């Protein structure tokens, strides 16, 4: 007799993690990822991939990748959604690229290293044509090969545990929990209502987002080591301790560059990687 063959198909949902892709601090994208995961799981999704876009500071990127599945699973458990498989995707640098091909490969390779050391499940690969226009199929293939080379070389290597990495993880988790706690409060326990009201109140505020529903009151800038911080946090529900952390980090950079932290830093940082640097230092 013929035996029936059962094939199990898992349907995966993958929201777009990097958001605007322009200096988006991990706590912003993590908060959105948690809400996306909860709303999807409540509608029956059993397999979800949450994303994060490369910021450029290796310690911050590794810490972000380490904390992303942790915070998502934490909030899924709190909603009694324990049968959801969570994986992660790392998007290589989404901002401006150098036009020079060799420099562009440097950006791609740093992204590959961050993905490997942060143990991302999947990597979205960029090309050396990002600054020039739509990449050719050959450029896409070259970007994949360059990324695979770095991933293969780093297989089995660990990013060393250290105080800076631990601090970065704690900052990301604390900020994310503060945003999500206020979001759930605004929604009276309903995440969908909370998300709508959080955007309206600026509790969730994505930098440079063109949506009319986004407050646009936050302003990111890099600190002296290139990690993305908040020059202005708008209505993000951060504690005084977190606010002082960001203020001190940018003051440290301002002192090193002999200038007051301002919107000019933001502009300089947006263009920096395309000009061959991570931090937009004054010339």
Secondary structure, 3 states (H helix, E strand, C coil): CCCCCCCCCCCCECCCCCCCCCCCCHHHHHHHHHHHHHHHHHCCCCEEEEEEECCCCHHHHHHHHHHHHHHHHHHHHHCCCCCCEEEEEEECCCCCCCCCHHHHHHHHHHHHHHHHHCCCCEEECCCCCCCCCCCCHHHHHHHHHHHHHHHHHHCCCCCCCCHHHHHHHHHHHHHHHHHHHHHHHHCCCCHHHHHHHHHHHCCCCCCCCCCCCCCCCEEEEECCCCCEEEEEECCCCCCHHHHHHHHHHHHHHHHHHCCCCCHHHHHHHHHHHHHCCCCCCCC
